């Protein structure tokens, strides 16, 4: 009980730290996105996002290794094996250096070919696009080599490092925006180089922090052939899932560019900014909880692992739904106030993407649990194959004249199917019952959604589109979701825990 209580306190503390970090970053990001869009213009803003996406297309190679690194470091910590932890970190760093070299080769060959021959970029902006590509390649290399350090921080659950360093990153990005407005040099090229400089400085901060606080992060040249093979094998099968993630993000971005040009890429980029800002709050909660799922598996505490999975899925959904519902209703108003120029299609893109994010939050515990087992071959092969169908199906839809937003509907539909498959594949690996997952998660969140939407919808439909309606809808959404979640979405023990905490805080306040 004491160990569980300590873990819960650690999760709560880490989540709170990450929330403050996210709130600050969200405000800075929304402000800087507006300034960058207006300074660069819709076309250059679209070019920056789609050209940078060329390099991100190769990121599935690193993404698969990143999940492997996270899993092996966390597992070694859960076992308390310091010697193995040192070998895991050094081996991971070796692998990531090799991946960085591969990314450079792919970026300077396939990336350049694709940019010059397949993408719709105005002729007079090709030189600027070239430098954006070079900066994107350099930024990606920096990010890849830093992955083992970031994974070490998460595994040790030292989330304060993310909070403080992220604040520095946000401040530096504010400085970038200021310099972008002040200097008269080509804005697109200048922005690409300034962002690269910020990336380099921040990654050095993370590396320095790890070297000072974690003994295993000091690289020692070791060669463990079996560990190298095991980690790359794990990553190899994880590659299916990461490849699918890249295809439905950057792949769809490329597809939209080929069919509709950079203006639609700008619309998607704006929608992604808002979606990411909201999603970060949930990502923080999951980041604080994910190491505990892996560590409970490493200790063989399967019952506790299942409880953490249920709690992670439900609470992640409730949190994202609480933040998303006002945005779903007032998308047009929010974008109009936030941006001087709202690219066409942005409203519908954002609404569909938020719905997909809500669905995706329920799958995170399943993916973390699968990584914890280390038995990823079948899981990744099946789920990855299904998700890989997003791009060809989207291409067919666009070829037959479907609108740009159809690609996001395809993504939502395929993700829904994959959710069911994930549960079936994970059942024999960790002893979790599908009916329990449906009962404790899907049934509860479905009831919460249906009941929570009714009152805000009535308010939205019966008021004119004004500032008053915006604040009224936001208030009603928060009250409606909060009330329904407490009454229907929580278990009795969770309600008792929250009630006791609220009463305790209230009594302390009265004593003062």
WOGI-V134998 format. One line per field, one symbol per residue. psi: psi as a letter, one per 20 degrees, with the letter a starting at -180 (. if undefined). Layout:
# WOGI-V134998
psi->???
This chain:
# WOGI-V134998
psi->ghggggggggggggggghgggggghgggghghggggghghqgghggggghghhghhhiihghhhhghgggghggghghiknhghggggghgghgghgggggggggghifgggggghhhqnpqgijhgghghggghhgghggggghighghhggghikmihgggghhggggghhghggghhhgqjrogggggghghggggggghhgggggghhhohiioppoqonggggggghgghghihgghghgghifhghggghghhirhghhhggggghggghgghhgghgghhhhghhgghhghijmhghggghgggggghgggghgghhghhhgkgggghghgqhooqqigghggghhghhggghhiighggggghhhimiggghgggggghiigghggggghhjjqrhihhhggggghhgghgghgghhhgihjkqpghggggifggghggggghhhgghgggghjqqnrhghghgggghggggggghgghhiqrhhhghggghgggggghhghh.
